[in-house]
Amino acid sequence: ITDKNIFGLSNTAINLRITNKVSFAKNLTVLDWFFYKKLLSEGNSSIFTNETETYYRQYENNTAGLDSSNGKYPLWWEK
């Protein structure tokens, strides 16, 4: 997580036996990052592979995504 932007609900496999260890606040905006950070902080491990592909649909209300006006990838709070 400190080296690559790799965690997302569409590109990460999770051992379901550890998912019940995480509780979520109702006002979370970036759920996937919170979820994986919490799992890793509790001693769970992860590996990275570049052998997979994710097809991601961009739309106007994405929390993070490509801003066509400047080519950056802003988060909603940076706008």
Gaussian input, Z-matrix of N, CA and C with variables (Angstrom, degrees):
# hf/3-21g

backbone

0 1
 N
 C     1     B1
 C     2     B2     1     A1
 N     3     B3     2     A2     1     D1
 C     4     B4     3     A3     2     D2
 C     5     B5     4     A4     3     D3
 N     6     B6     5     A5     4     D4
 C     7     B7     6     A6     5     D5
 C     8     B8     7     A7     6     D6
 N     9     B9     8     A8     7     D7
 C    10    B10     9     A9     8     D8
 C    11    B11    10    A10     9     D9
 N    12    B12    11    A11    10    D10
 C    13    B13    12    A12    11    D11
 C    14    B14    13    A13    12    D12
 N    15    B15    14    A14    13    D13
 C    16    B16    15    A15    14    D14
 C    17    B17    16    A16    15    D15
 N    18    B18    17    A17    16    D16
 C    19    B19    18    A18    17    D17
 C    20    B20    19    A19    18    D18
 N    21    B21    20    A20    19    D19
 C    22    B22    21    A21    20    D20
 C    23    B23    22    A22    21    D21
 N    24    B24    23    A23    22    D22
 C    25    B25    24    A24    23    D23
 C    26    B26    25    A25    24    D24
 N    27    B27    26    A26    25    D25
 C    28    B28    27    A27    26    D26
 C    29    B29    28    A28    27    D27
 N    30    B30    29    A29    28    D28
 C    31    B31    30    A30    29    D29
 C    32    B32    31    A31    30    D30
 N    33    B33    32    A32    31    D31
 C    34    B34    33    A33    32    D32
 C    35    B35    34    A34    33    D33
 N    36    B36    35    A35    34    D34
 C    37    B37    36    A36    35    D35
 C    38    B38    37    A37    36    D36
 N    39    B39    38    A38    37    D37
 C    40    B40    39    A39    38    D38
 C    41    B41    40    A40    39    D39
 N    42    B42    41    A41    40    D40
 C    43    B43    42    A42    41    D41
 C    44    B44    43    A43    42    D42
 N    45    B45    44    A44    43    D43
 C    46    B46    45    A45    44    D44
 C    47    B47    46    A46    45    D45
 N    48    B48    47    A47    46    D46
 C    49    B49    48    A48    47    D47
 C    50    B50    49    A49    48    D48
 N    51    B51    50    A50    49    D49
 C    52    B52    51    A51    50    D50
 C    53    B53    52    A52    51    D51
 N    54    B54    53    A53    52    D52
 C    55    B55    54    A54    53    D53
 C    56    B56    55    A55    54    D54
 N    57    B57    56    A56    55    D55
 C    58    B58    57    A57    56    D56
 C    59    B59    58    A58    57    D57
 N    60    B60    59    A59    58    D58
 C    61    B61    60    A60    59    D59
 C    62    B62    61    A61    60    D60
 N    63    B63    62    A62    61    D61
 C    64    B64    63    A63    62    D62
 C    65    B65    64    A64    63    D63
 N    66    B66    65    A65    64    D64
 C    67    B67    66    A66    65    D65
 C    68    B68    67    A67    66    D66
 N    69    B69    68    A68    67    D67
 C    70    B70    69    A69    68    D68
 C    71    B71    70    A70    69    D69
 N    72    B72    71    A71    70    D70
 C    73    B73    72    A72    71    D71
 C    74    B74    73    A73    72    D72
 N    75    B75    74    A74    73    D73
 C    76    B76    75    A75    74    D74
 C    77    B77    76    A76    75    D75
 N    78    B78    77    A77    76    D76
 C    79    B79    78    A78    77    D77
 C    80    B80    79    A79    78    D78
 N    81    B81    80    A80    79    D79
 C    82    B82    81    A81    80    D80
 C    83    B83    82    A82    81    D81
 N    84    B84    83    A83    82    D82
 C    85    B85    84    A84    83    D83
 C    86    B86    85    A85    84    D84
 N    87    B87    86    A86    85    D85
 C    88    B88    87    A87    86    D86
 C    89    B89    88    A88    87    D87
 N    90    B90    89    A89    88    D88
 C    91    B91    90    A90    89    D89
 C    92    B92    91    A91    90    D90
 N    93    B93    92    A92    91    D91
 C    94    B94    93    A93    92    D92
 C    95    B95    94    A94    93    D93
 N    96    B96    95    A95    94    D94
 C    97    B97    96    A96    95    D95
 C    98    B98    97    A97    96    D96
 N    99    B99    98    A98    97    D97
 C   100   B100    99    A99    98    D98
 C   101   B101   100   A100    99    D99
 N   102   B102   101   A101   100   D100
 C   103   B103   102   A102   101   D101
 C   104   B104   103   A103   102   D102
 N   105   B105   104   A104   103   D103
 C   106   B106   105   A105   104   D104
 C   107   B107   106   A106   105   D105
 N   108   B108   107   A107   106   D106
 C   109   B109   108   A108   107   D107
 C   110   B110   109   A109   108   D108
 N   111   B111   110   A110   109   D109
 C   112   B112   111   A111   110   D110
 C   113   B113   112   A112   111   D111
 N   114   B114   113   A113   112   D112
 C   115   B115   114   A114   113   D113
 C   116   B116   115   A115   114   D114
 N   117   B117   116   A116   115   D115
 C   118   B118   117   A117   116   D116
 C   119   B119   118   A118   117   D117
 N   120   B120   119   A119   118   D118
 C   121   B121   120   A120   119   D119
 C   122   B122   121   A121   120   D120
 N   123   B123   122   A122   121   D121
 C   124   B124   123   A123   122   D122
 C   125   B125   124   A124   123   D123
 N   126   B126   125   A125   124   D124
 C   127   B127   126   A126   125   D125
 C   128   B128   127   A127   126   D126
 N   129   B129   128   A128   127   D127
 C   130   B130   129   A129   128   D128
 C   131   B131   130   A130   129   D129
 N   132   B132   131   A131   130   D130
 C   133   B133   132   A132   131   D131
 C   134   B134   133   A133   132   D132
 N   135   B135   134   A134   133   D133
 C   136   B136   135   A135   134   D134
 C   137   B137   136   A136   135   D135
 N   138   B138   137   A137   136   D136
 C   139   B139   138   A138   137   D137
 C   140   B140   139   A139   138   D138
 N   141   B141   140   A140   139   D139
 C   142   B142   141   A141   140   D140
 C   143   B143   142   A142   141   D141
 N   144   B144   143   A143   142   D142
 C   145   B145   144   A144   143   D143
 C   146   B146   145   A145   144   D144
 N   147   B147   146   A146   145   D145
 C   148   B148   147   A147   146   D146
 C   149   B149   148   A148   147   D147
 N   150   B150   149   A149   148   D148
 C   151   B151   150   A150   149   D149
 C   152   B152   151   A151   150   D150
 N   153   B153   152   A152   151   D151
 C   154   B154   153   A153   152   D152
 C   155   B155   154   A154   153   D153
 N   156   B156   155   A155   154   D154
 C   157   B157   156   A156   155   D155
 C   158   B158   157   A157   156   D156
 N   159   B159   158   A158   157   D157
 C   160   B160   159   A159   158   D158
 C   161   B161   160   A160   159   D159
 N   162   B162   161   A161   160   D160
 C   163   B163   162   A162   161   D161
 C   164   B164   163   A163   162   D162
 N   165   B165   164   A164   163   D163
 C   166   B166   165   A165   164   D164
 C   167   B167   166   A166   165   D165
 N   168   B168   167   A167   166   D166
 C   169   B169   168   A168   167   D167
 C   170   B170   169   A169   168   D168
 N   171   B171   170   A170   169   D169
 C   172   B172   171   A171   170   D170
 C   173   B173   172   A172   171   D171
 N   174   B174   173   A173   172   D172
 C   175   B175   174   A174   173   D173
 C   176   B176   175   A175   174   D174
 N   177   B177   176   A176   175   D175
 C   178   B178   177   A177   176   D176
 C   179   B179   178   A178   177   D177
 N   180   B180   179   A179   178   D178
 C   181   B181   180   A180   179   D179
 C   182   B182   181   A181   180   D180
 N   183   B183   182   A182   181   D181
 C   184   B184   183   A183   182   D182
 C   185   B185   184   A184   183   D183
 N   186   B186   185   A185   184   D184
 C   187   B187   186   A186   185   D185
 C   188   B188   187   A187   186   D186
 N   189   B189   188   A188   187   D187
 C   190   B190   189   A189   188   D188
 C   191   B191   190   A190   189   D189
 N   192   B192   191   A191   190   D190
 C   193   B193   192   A192   191   D191
 C   194   B194   193   A193   192   D192
 N   195   B195   194   A194   193   D193
 C   196   B196   195   A195   194   D194
 C   197   B197   196   A196   195   D195
 N   198   B198   197   A197   196   D196
 C   199   B199   198   A198   197   D197
 C   200   B200   199   A199   198   D198
 N   201   B201   200   A200   199   D199
 C   202   B202   201   A201   200   D200
 C   203   B203   202   A202   201   D201
 N   204   B204   203   A203   202   D202
 C   205   B205   204   A204   203   D203
 C   206   B206   205   A205   204   D204
 N   207   B207   206   A206   205   D205
 C   208   B208   207   A207   206   D206
 C   209   B209   208   A208   207   D207
 N   210   B210   209   A209   208   D208
 C   211   B211   210   A210   209   D209
 C   212   B212   211   A211   210   D210
 N   213   B213   212   A212   211   D211
 C   214   B214   213   A213   212   D212
 C   215   B215   214   A214   213   D213
 N   216   B216   215   A215   214   D214
 C   217   B217   216   A216   215   D215
 C   218   B218   217   A217   216   D216
 N   219   B219   218   A218   217   D217
 C   220   B220   219   A219   218   D218
 C   221   B221   220   A220   219   D219
 N   222   B222   221   A221   220   D220
 C   223   B223   222   A222   221   D221
 C   224   B224   223   A223   222   D222
 N   225   B225   224   A224   223   D223
 C   226   B226   225   A225   224   D224
 C   227   B227   226   A226   225   D225
 N   228   B228   227   A227   226   D226
 C   229   B229   228   A228   227   D227
 C   230   B230   229   A229   228   D228
 N   231   B231   230   A230   229   D229
 C   232   B232   231   A231   230   D230
 C   233   B233   232   A232   231   D231
 N   234   B234   233   A233   232   D232
 C   235   B235   234   A234   233   D233
 C   236   B236   235   A235   234   D234

   B1=1.4597
   B2=1.5328
   B3=1.3211
   B4=1.4639
   B5=1.5166
   B6=1.3316
   B7=1.4609
   B8=1.5247
   B9=1.3369
   B10=1.4678
   B11=1.5236
   B12=1.3155
   B13=1.4588
   B14=1.5214
   B15=1.3338
   B16=1.4645
   B17=1.5139
   B18=1.3153
   B19=1.4565
   B20=1.5188
   B21=1.2827
   B22=1.4518
   B23=1.5129
   B24=1.2831
   B25=1.4622
   B26=1.5179
   B27=1.3295
   B28=1.4672
   B29=1.5194
   B30=1.3260
   B31=1.4618
   B32=1.5187
   B33=1.3141
   B34=1.4517
   B35=1.5207
   B36=1.3248
   B37=1.4667
   B38=1.5250
   B39=1.3176
   B40=1.4656
   B41=1.5190
   B42=1.3209
   B43=1.4554
   B44=1.5299
   B45=1.3080
   B46=1.4656
   B47=1.5209
   B48=1.3195
   B49=1.4676
   B50=1.5267
   B51=1.3270
   B52=1.4695
   B53=1.5266
   B54=1.3138
   B55=1.4691
   B56=1.5168
   B57=1.3133
   B58=1.4674
   B59=1.5207
   B60=1.3301
   B61=1.4624
   B62=1.5259
   B63=1.3184
   B64=1.4640
   B65=1.5235
   B66=1.3336
   B67=1.4652
   B68=1.5261
   B69=1.3168
   B70=1.4576
   B71=1.5205
   B72=1.3254
   B73=1.4587
   B74=1.5279
   B75=1.3030
   B76=1.4679
   B77=1.5215
   B78=1.3316
   B79=1.4631
   B80=1.5308
   B81=1.3279
   B82=1.4696
   B83=1.5188
   B84=1.3248
   B85=1.4589
   B86=1.5164
   B87=1.3186
   B88=1.4618
   B89=1.5286
   B90=1.3200
   B91=1.4554
   B92=1.5150
   B93=1.3315
   B94=1.4602
   B95=1.5231
   B96=1.3310
   B97=1.4615
   B98=1.5162
   B99=1.3172
   B100=1.4634
   B101=1.5193
   B102=1.3230
   B103=1.4584
   B104=1.5270
   B105=1.3234
   B106=1.4620
   B107=1.5225
   B108=1.3221
   B109=1.4669
   B110=1.5244
   B111=1.3145
   B112=1.4657
   B113=1.5265
   B114=1.3310
   B115=1.4668
   B116=1.5266
   B117=1.3263
   B118=1.4633
   B119=1.5282
   B120=1.3258
   B121=1.4652
   B122=1.5225
   B123=1.3261
   B124=1.4638
   B125=1.5238
   B126=1.3414
   B127=1.4577
   B128=1.5130
   B129=1.3140
   B130=1.4609
   B131=1.5239
   B132=1.3115
   B133=1.4611
   B134=1.5210
   B135=1.3276
   B136=1.4602
   B137=1.5179
   B138=1.3177
   B139=1.4599
   B140=1.5163
   B141=1.3165
   B142=1.4567
   B143=1.5172
   B144=1.3306
   B145=1.4546
   B146=1.5208
   B147=1.3049
   B148=1.4639
   B149=1.5218
   B150=1.3135
   B151=1.4626
   B152=1.5288
   B153=1.3122
   B154=1.4625
   B155=1.5242
   B156=1.3222
   B157=1.4637
   B158=1.5182
   B159=1.3156
   B160=1.4564
   B161=1.5197
   B162=1.3057
   B163=1.4589
   B164=1.5202
   B165=1.3167
   B166=1.4502
   B167=1.5161
   B168=1.3082
   B169=1.4624
   B170=1.5274
   B171=1.3171
   B172=1.4579
   B173=1.5291
   B174=1.3083
   B175=1.4565
   B176=1.5209
   B177=1.2968
   B178=1.4605
   B179=1.5209
   B180=1.3162
   B181=1.4599
   B182=1.5237
   B183=1.3388
   B184=1.4657
   B185=1.5256
   B186=1.3318
   B187=1.4584
   B188=1.5154
   B189=1.3268
   B190=1.4650
   B191=1.5153
   B192=1.3104
   B193=1.4524
   B194=1.5131
   B195=1.2952
   B196=1.4541
   B197=1.5218
   B198=1.3145
   B199=1.4569
   B200=1.5240
   B201=1.3154
   B202=1.4629
   B203=1.5274
   B204=1.3154
   B205=1.4602
   B206=1.5273
   B207=1.3347
   B208=1.4640
   B209=1.5297
   B210=1.3296
   B211=1.4558
   B212=1.5150
   B213=1.3340
   B214=1.4636
   B215=1.5200
   B216=1.3053
   B217=1.4552
   B218=1.5276
   B219=1.3308
   B220=1.4608
   B221=1.5245
   B222=1.3012
   B223=1.4537
   B224=1.5188
   B225=1.3148
   B226=1.4587
   B227=1.5209
   B228=1.3214
   B229=1.4573
   B230=1.5243
   B231=1.3287
   B232=1.4574
   B233=1.5250
   B234=1.3101
   B235=1.4643
   B236=1.5064
   A1=110.55
   A2=117.86
   A3=119.95
   A4=112.03
   A5=117.56
   A6=121.93
   A7=113.20
   A8=117.54
   A9=121.34
   A10=110.55
   A11=116.47
   A12=122.43
   A13=106.87
   A14=117.05
   A15=119.81
   A16=114.73
   A17=118.86
   A18=119.18
   A19=112.14
   A20=115.67
   A21=123.02
   A22=107.98
   A23=117.29
   A24=119.23
   A25=112.39
   A26=118.06
   A27=119.73
   A28=113.13
   A29=118.85
   A30=119.48
   A31=114.47
   A32=118.04
   A33=120.98
   A34=110.27
   A35=116.34
   A36=122.07
   A37=108.23
   A38=116.10
   A39=121.07
   A40=109.52
   A41=116.13
   A42=121.48
   A43=107.06
   A44=117.62
   A45=121.25
   A46=113.49
   A47=118.48
   A48=120.64
   A49=112.82
   A50=117.94
   A51=119.42
   A52=113.05
   A53=118.12
   A54=119.71
   A55=113.64
   A56=118.74
   A57=119.68
   A58=112.09
   A59=118.16
   A60=122.09
   A61=112.52
   A62=118.19
   A63=121.29
   A64=109.97
   A65=115.64
   A66=119.62
   A67=107.72
   A68=116.31
   A69=122.09
   A70=111.23
   A71=115.89
   A72=120.78
   A73=108.42
   A74=117.40
   A75=121.11
   A76=112.99
   A77=118.97
   A78=121.24
   A79=113.41
   A80=118.60
   A81=121.25
   A82=111.17
   A83=116.29
   A84=121.63
   A85=111.27
   A86=117.22
   A87=122.16
   A88=107.59
   A89=115.80
   A90=122.35
   A91=112.60
   A92=118.81
   A93=120.23
   A94=111.91
   A95=117.62
   A96=120.02
   A97=111.11
   A98=118.42
   A99=122.02
   A100=109.97
   A101=116.50
   A102=122.98
   A103=111.33
   A104=117.85
   A105=120.91
   A106=111.85
   A107=117.29
   A108=119.77
   A109=110.06
   A110=116.49
   A111=121.15
   A112=110.74
   A113=117.52
   A114=120.50
   A115=111.31
   A116=117.67
   A117=121.05
   A118=111.58
   A119=117.45
   A120=120.13
   A121=111.96
   A122=117.43
   A123=121.73
   A124=112.15
   A125=116.63
   A126=120.28
   A127=115.91
   A128=118.47
   A129=120.82
   A130=108.80
   A131=117.40
   A132=120.39
   A133=111.23
   A134=114.85
   A135=120.74
   A136=108.87
   A137=115.87
   A138=121.86
   A139=107.90
   A140=117.08
   A141=122.61
   A142=109.15
   A143=116.04
   A144=121.16
   A145=108.82
   A146=116.77
   A147=120.03
   A148=110.32
   A149=116.67
   A150=122.73
   A151=112.58
   A152=118.66
   A153=121.85
   A154=110.28
   A155=116.28
   A156=122.27
   A157=109.89
   A158=115.66
   A159=121.96
   A160=108.05
   A161=116.78
   A162=121.98
   A163=106.71
   A164=116.08
   A165=122.26
   A166=110.07
   A167=115.64
   A168=121.47
   A169=109.14
   A170=115.96
   A171=121.67
   A172=108.90
   A173=116.34
   A174=120.39
   A175=109.17
   A176=116.25
   A177=122.70
   A178=113.96
   A179=119.14
   A180=121.84
   A181=114.29
   A182=118.73
   A183=120.40
   A184=109.89
   A185=116.81
   A186=120.89
   A187=110.33
   A188=116.99
   A189=122.35
   A190=107.24
   A191=116.61
   A192=118.12
   A193=112.25
   A194=115.80
   A195=121.76
   A196=110.68
   A197=115.32
   A198=121.52
   A199=106.16
   A200=117.45
   A201=121.05
   A202=113.54
   A203=118.27
   A204=119.13
   A205=113.08
   A206=117.84
   A207=118.51
   A208=113.85
   A209=118.86
   A210=122.10
   A211=115.25
   A212=117.77
   A213=121.05
   A214=109.95
   A215=116.17
   A216=122.48
   A217=109.40
   A218=118.12
   A219=120.23
   A220=112.58
   A221=115.52
   A222=121.17
   A223=107.26
   A224=117.04
   A225=120.28
   A226=112.53
   A227=118.63
   A228=119.73
   A229=113.02
   A230=118.64
   A231=121.56
   A232=112.38
   A233=118.23
   A234=120.96
   A235=111.17
   D1=-27.27
   D2=178.71
   D3=-84.77
   D4=-16.11
   D5=-176.30
   D6=-102.75
   D7=-32.80
   D8=-174.47
   D9=-140.89
   D10=150.98
   D11=173.36
   D12=-86.92
   D13=81.27
   D14=-169.16
   D15=-114.08
   D16=-10.70
   D17=-172.79
   D18=-96.66
   D19=125.09
   D20=174.94
   D21=-157.84
   D22=157.01
   D23=-178.29
   D24=-69.63
   D25=-16.06
   D26=-179.94
   D27=-95.24
   D28=-10.03
   D29=-174.66
   D30=-130.23
   D31=18.52
   D32=-176.56
   D33=-131.62
   D34=132.71
   D35=175.04
   D36=-97.41
   D37=139.14
   D38=-175.74
   D39=-130.50
   D40=138.66
   D41=171.66
   D42=-71.88
   D43=113.41
   D44=-173.72
   D45=-62.85
   D46=-20.61
   D47=179.49
   D48=-65.71
   D49=-19.16
   D50=-179.22
   D51=-100.68
   D52=-6.45
   D53=-174.60
   D54=-71.55
   D55=-24.77
   D56=-178.95
   D57=-74.72
   D58=-3.42
   D59=178.56
   D60=-80.43
   D61=-9.87
   D62=-174.01
   D63=-110.59
   D64=128.91
   D65=172.74
   D66=-110.22
   D67=151.22
   D68=-173.24
   D69=-118.47
   D70=136.56
   D71=172.35
   D72=-74.03
   D73=149.54
   D74=-177.71
   D75=-68.73
   D76=-22.81
   D77=-175.98
   D78=-98.11
   D79=17.30
   D80=178.48
   D81=-65.31
   D82=136.60
   D83=176.56
   D84=-103.02
   D85=-44.62
   D86=-177.45
   D87=-107.15
   D88=75.41
   D89=-173.82
   D90=-61.72
   D91=-43.06
   D92=-175.18
   D93=-62.54
   D94=-44.65
   D95=179.68
   D96=-64.01
   D97=-43.40
   D98=177.85
   D99=-59.87
   D100=-46.32
   D101=-176.78
   D102=-59.18
   D103=-50.90
   D104=-177.28
   D105=-71.82
   D106=-36.43
   D107=176.64
   D108=-62.02
   D109=-42.45
   D110=179.50
   D111=-64.45
   D112=-45.57
   D113=178.85
   D114=-60.34
   D115=-43.83
   D116=-179.82
   D117=-68.85
   D118=-37.10
   D119=-179.65
   D120=-68.21
   D121=-18.26
   D122=178.15
   D123=-94.14
   D124=14.79
   D125=173.47
   D126=93.50
   D127=2.60
   D128=176.03
   D129=-76.55
   D130=158.09
   D131=-176.20
   D132=-113.68
   D133=165.85
   D134=177.11
   D135=-142.65
   D136=159.56
   D137=173.37
   D138=-132.35
   D139=156.60
   D140=178.69
   D141=-114.70
   D142=137.90
   D143=172.40
   D144=-132.27
   D145=142.73
   D146=174.94
   D147=-105.61
   D148=22.13
   D149=-178.52
   D150=-95.35
   D151=9.12
   D152=-178.13
   D153=-124.08
   D154=163.92
   D155=177.40
   D156=-130.93
   D157=146.72
   D158=174.84
   D159=-124.53
   D160=131.53
   D161=175.01
   D162=-101.77
   D163=116.23
   D164=-171.30
   D165=-117.36
   D166=127.05
   D167=-179.04
   D168=-90.45
   D169=124.98
   D170=175.78
   D171=-92.80
   D172=138.02
   D173=173.86
   D174=-146.75
   D175=167.61
   D176=-170.44
   D177=-55.61
   D178=-36.09
   D179=-174.93
   D180=-97.19
   D181=16.17
   D182=175.30
   D183=-58.92
   D184=145.21
   D185=174.79
   D186=-68.63
   D187=-41.34
   D188=176.57
   D189=-132.93
   D190=147.20
   D191=179.24
   D192=170.51
   D193=-177.96
   D194=-177.11
   D195=-75.09
   D196=127.20
   D197=174.53
   D198=-98.12
   D199=107.67
   D200=-172.25
   D201=-63.37
   D202=-19.17
   D203=-177.91
   D204=-73.91
   D205=-30.56
   D206=-178.04
   D207=-129.77
   D208=-1.03
   D209=177.19
   D210=73.75
   D211=9.02
   D212=178.53
   D213=-92.82
   D214=170.38
   D215=178.45
   D216=-113.46
   D217=78.78
   D218=-175.55
   D219=-79.73
   D220=152.40
   D221=167.58
   D222=-90.16
   D223=160.03
   D224=-173.19
   D225=-56.89
   D226=-33.59
   D227=-177.45
   D228=-78.63
   D229=-6.14
   D230=178.06
   D231=-90.26
   D232=-7.58
   D233=-177.77
   D234=-80.23

